[in-house]
Amino acid sequence: MEQNAFSWIAAKAMLINAANHIREYLAFCTNDTMRSQAERYKGQVAINLVQLEI
């Protein structure tokens, strides 16, 4: 896949949006299993953001 500034910005924006949605979800989630899963997703999003920077 050809990389360009637009694709990098779009990917970063989508990941930031995903992180925001996860934080909002965690603010009201009371189910321990679902919280654990959301925390894992949050970690994966953080890893993906770092990979974009590299």
Phi, psi and omega per residue, in radians:
M1 nan 2.272 3.126
E2 -1.274 2.282 3.139
Q3 -1.644 2.488 3.010
N4 -2.588 2.996 -3.081
A5 -1.061 -0.670 -3.109
F6 -1.116 -0.781 -3.110
S7 -1.145 -0.640 3.110
W8 -1.143 -0.799 3.140
I9 -1.135 -0.745 -3.139
A10 -1.110 -0.762 3.139
A11 -1.116 -0.752 3.137
K12 -1.112 -0.731 3.131
A13 -1.098 -0.715 3.130
M14 -1.136 -0.701 3.132
L15 -1.190 -0.706 3.095
I16 -1.107 -0.721 3.095
N17 -1.084 -0.734 3.112
A18 -1.092 -0.752 3.130
A19 -1.077 -0.694 3.117
N20 -1.124 -0.741 3.116
H21 -1.111 -0.700 3.130
I22 -1.131 -0.767 3.114
R23 -1.056 -0.744 3.107
E24 -1.081 -0.747 3.133
Y25 -1.096 -0.790 -3.111
L26 -1.135 -0.418 -3.127
A27 -1.144 -0.472 -3.097
F28 -2.138 -0.116 -3.106
C29 -1.242 2.266 3.129
T30 -1.977 -0.136 -3.134
N31 -1.435 2.074 -3.074
D32 -1.043 -0.698 3.136
T33 -1.128 -0.796 -3.137
M34 -1.178 -0.649 3.087
R35 -1.086 -0.760 3.136
S36 -1.066 -0.772 3.124
Q37 -1.109 -0.759 3.132
A38 -1.116 -0.657 3.101
E39 -1.122 -0.678 3.083
R40 -1.131 -0.730 3.090
Y41 -1.092 -0.705 3.121
K42 -1.053 -0.731 3.097
G43 -1.120 -0.719 3.131
Q44 -1.139 -0.687 3.095
V45 -1.077 -0.744 3.123
A46 -1.078 -0.741 3.098
I47 -1.072 -0.772 3.140
N48 -1.092 -0.672 3.099
L49 -1.115 -0.724 3.090
V50 -1.129 -0.714 3.120
Q51 -1.071 -0.640 3.084
L52 -1.114 -0.717 -3.129
E53 -1.137 -0.638 -3.137
I54 -1.262 nan nan
